């Protein structure tokens, strides 16, 4: 029987949505206020879920302390209080939309979680706007 376990986390970060190959007019048309050249920030909420079989010995799908520490080191320490466009390598060439941020988070975590487990990332950019990525 498969069970899903989840851990919530958060980080604060600034970004600007724009494409270098578009002029200011097109960037403003597509990205609106999110194209602010001085950047803008979000208090991101993150839910990381791992689904798998319950281990007969431990009773865990995944040790939540291990998941907590993994999120802290790989995601919170990496993204918190950063300007995503400038300070995070992946976003120097990738527009830091919520969709792209969720995919980067998933990829960073996926390499540390056994392939026998499914991984899902839900990223809230605002309380009402969120994205889900499962690979």
N, C-alpha and C positions, 0 to 999 in steps of 0.2 A: 504494500500500500504506500502510495506517495503522499507526502505532506509538504506543505510550503511553510517555511519560516521566514520572517522578515525583520529587518532592522531599519529604524529611522535614523537619519542624520541630517545635518544642515551645513551650509557654507554660504558665505557672502562673497560676491564677486561683481566686478564691473565688466562691461563689454560694449562694443559698438557693432551693430549689424550693418555691413556694407560690403560692396565688392569693389576692389581697386580698379577693375577694368570697366566700371560704369562711371558715368559723370555724376556730379552732385544731384542733378535734377532727377535722374533715374533712381539713384539710391534713396532719395527722399520720397519719391513716388512709391517705391516698393517697401521700404523699411520705416518710413514715417519718423516719429520721434526716436525710434530705436537707432536711427542713423546719426544721432548727436555726435559731432566730432570730438566733443569733450567727454564722451562715454556716459553711461548710466549704470546703475547697479540693481541687483536683486538679492533678496534673502532666499536662496534656494533651499527647498526641502527635498530630501532624497529618501526613497524607500527602496531598499535592496532586498530581493526575495530569492531564496534558494529552495528548490524543490527536489526531493529525492526520497529514497527509502529510509525508514527509521533504522538506525544501527541497533542490532540486537543487544550488543554489550552496553552501549552508552545510553540508548534511548533517544539519541539526538539524530536529526537529519544532518545538522552541522552545529558545532559548538558555537553558541552565540558570542562568546568572548572572542573567539578567533575571528568571526565575522566583524564584530565591532572594531577590533584592532586593525583588520585589513582595510576597512572603510576609512578609519582614521589616517593610517599611513599612506594609502594609495590615492585617496580622494580628498579628504578634508585638508590634510597638510599640503597637498598639491595645488588645490584650487582656492582655498579660503583666503579672503582678503587680497585677491590677485586681480589685476587687469588682464582678463583672459586673452585679449588680442595681442598684448605686448609681452606678458610674462609666462604664458603657457605655450610650449613649443608647438603642439598640435594646431593651435588656433592662429599661428603666424601665417598659415596658408589655408585655413579652413574657417569659414564664417561661424562664429560661436553662437549659433541658434540653439534653442533648448534641445532640438532634435539631435544636433551634432554633439552637444555636451553629453547627452544621455548615451550616445553611441561610444564616445571616448571613455566615459565612466565604465560602461559595460566591458569594453575591451581591456581596460586596466584591471578590472576585477576578475574577468574570465580566466586569465592566465594563472590565477591563484586558487581556483575552485575546481575540484575534480570534475572531469567530463561526465561522470555518472550523474551529476546534479545539473538541473536546469537553472539558469540565472535570469532574473528579470530586474530591470531598473526602471523606477518611476521617478521622474524629476519634475517637481513643481517649481515653475518660474515665478508664479504668483499663486495665491490660494485657489484661483479659478482656472489657471492655464497650466497644463501639465502634459508631459509626453511619457510614453511607455516604450521600452525597447527590450526585446527578449532574444535578440540574436538572429 
